[in-house]
Amino acid sequence: MKKHLLYASLVLTMACSATAQNKDAVKFSKTINKENAYKHLSVLASDAYEGRETGKKGGWMTADYIRDFFQKLGLKGPVNGSYFQPIDMVTISLSQVLTINGQPAEPLKDFYITPNTVSGAGFGFNVSNVLFAGYGVKKEGYNDFEGVDLTGKVVMIFKSGEPGAATTAGKSRSAALLKVKYLTSQNAAAVLLIDPTVDAMPENLRAYLSSAVMVMKTKEELEKAEGPQETPVINIGTALANQILAAAKTNVADVQKKIAETGKPASQEINVSVSASAKRVEEKVRAENVLGFLEGSDPKLKKEVLVVTAHYDHIGITPEAKGADKINNGADDDGSGTTGVLMMAEAFANAKKAGKGPKRSILFMTVTGEEKGLLGSEWYSEHPVFPLENTITNLNIDMIGRGDKDHPDNNFVYIIGSDMLSSELDQIGKKANKTYVNINLDERYNNRTDPNRYYYRSDHYNFAKHGIPVIFYFNGVHEDYHQPGDEISKIDFPMLAKRAQLVYFTAWELANRATRPKVDKNEDGSKKN
């Protein structure tokens, strides 16, 4: 008797589980599969797409590919009929000159100026003397600036260190900023920082300084470009510093030894001719988010929009990369997430064509500039195509094609942010997982104080900061993160498809339920009143 009751109970449980699944949702999920994932990713992560860097050929090719696919599905282009949302983006490079006693110095060999430290149109100066002020330190018992008026002076100091104390690299950077800040407050005309890294410049620093810096023309950037001139800062190597100090019959090693032995400053005016100039050169860059819009079927709910995102850009070609492979294909980061969005868009488009479309509208958006600082999603959040108050949730997918060493079976995904603003969204996402795909939802990074700061490092954050609840799906970093080894051959396509299905089923529930997820928490995690 008990055996029969147990069997009946099991049958009833299975029946209840089966009815919990929406048959239409399951039916249209079938196109989210490993074959379609490979079809898209084999194109997006190919060498022909050159690592999909923002503002470069590969990035434009990717945008065109996504646009064409959205158009093929019958999605609408919501930006005045276009699928592209152009971003006002420019690259900033510097034309820079430095001469000592009429002898020109070589940029990136003898000195460097970082583009983002040059405000306005640039700067220029020509002086006949330089104030050498040792370590640029002012403290009890020791003052490199004692009795000196810094107004209008070009001041040369050591970038790192102070008398009798060693510094770490991190402390060196922060100390240098404080030194420059003080000199700026004292109206110095310019600062020459004696920087040992110039003598043997690391390749990554040389590559960064030799390439243009990409910025988005936000209100803040425009104000900086048009605002008051900041104190120019030039990093110089030991050779240039010795050339200047030679006019005072000394050199770097001797003044450091003198300060160390006497415990007193060695500040002095040096009669030497120094001229320098730097000009910001801006060049407009083609960069766009790619948007495909599926209008909801319910007249009352279709004004509400669910936004599904992934960034299609990656880091492009690294000329100085070790080995023959210079192309960072970004198969996982974030070709996998972009592929997930494309497959979801196809599934929902098919559902709508069959008369089973979602009640709410869905915006499928692949953004650019994530690798440059979440620029594309920031631009959308500041220039939304659909009002942010009508945006119910952002589901963001960034790396779902691989795994990490902590999950040998790979049947997992990290979820981040799902309960940060909305307890209800967290419940919806977990219920969708349990009902349809049943993979391990790992929440170890789901907190604001995680030292990796993943909550702040992908495009969902530009929605969350506006109070829009989010879920970020992520498979963790691996040895090929931001390396040429992030290749399609290492993608786990069945798990890519399974994770994309999880996002799809969550989206299905969000787009069709009676109410939008309630935001019951503040940005800091505290409960709303």
C-alpha angles and dihedrals in degrees: 000000000000089000091056092048091050091051092049090049091051092050091049091049092051091048092051090049091051094050090050088069118083106233094210092051090052093045095055094041091072094090089061093086142128093262094056090042090056092046092059101034094048086064101038095047096041122119088246089070091056097217095306096258117186112258093014135102095265092052091052092048089053093050090051092049093052093045092051091050093049089049091049090053091053095245116152125249099233099191100087088307094316129112090214125085103196116218121214096236132156138178118232121208131167135235100206135181132181126176131181115201088342094307113123118230122217117246115238090013104057100013145351140203120201112231095225091059092061113087131188116005091328135264144271136186140170118194136169097213140033129208110228107204104177113225094352091240129151116183141126110305094007132062124167089189100049112144093359127124105213096189111127093355128135101226125200118200140157110269094216138033136020134228112303096355134099120215136205121231092257093049089045092058095046092045091051091053091052091049092051091045091055093048090049090053088053092053098247112176095224142341127230109199115201099222121184092200089071089065093062104013115198113240093239091055092046090050091049094048094045093052126073118259114239117221136171115236096240122161089261093052092049091050090051093049093048097034133095119307115262123216107280115241122200122185111213132187128237093263093060092043090053090049089057095042091049088075086065092045094248141089142212096273094049096049092047090051092047093051092046094050099043100032086221133113120264096203118153145152112255121203102224132129113242127173129174141168138179129185128192111234112198125196123184115240128208106235130149144169113233115226131189117184128204111190117221122246099224113086091213099041103037093086087067113085133205111203120209115191145181129161115245097192126092135176101279125209123353107203094190095049114131114251132021097293110086099161118098097208095184095209091163098025096080112319086091094055092045089051089051092054092049092051092047091050090054093049094051093042090054090049091053093048088054092052093255099102122147120274093228125052121258126209113202105199129178109191134204132213096043090129089051093057110298088293100153096051091043089054091051092048089053094041104030118185088207121035113269090225087063093049106102101185143344118224107194125192118197116163115350101151103085139022144219140253093265093067111049094176091048091216093134146079131200113238118200131184098009094125098028095097106004128040088189094057089052090054092047093052094047093046091052089052093049093046100047119013109010101204126154110275104206113200101178092119094042099111138085094237097053104132090226089060092210091157088067099037106073137054098270089074092069087062096040092054087061092053097260113139115241145187119204117200115203138161096205131249124295140186092280095053107137090353133114087250092075090104135157090245089071097052120114097218098185090055092043088056093044093052091047088052089055090055090045095052090046089051091048091056094045093048095049108034121107096248137028118247110281116239103224100161137067123233090266091054096255119136118263115242 
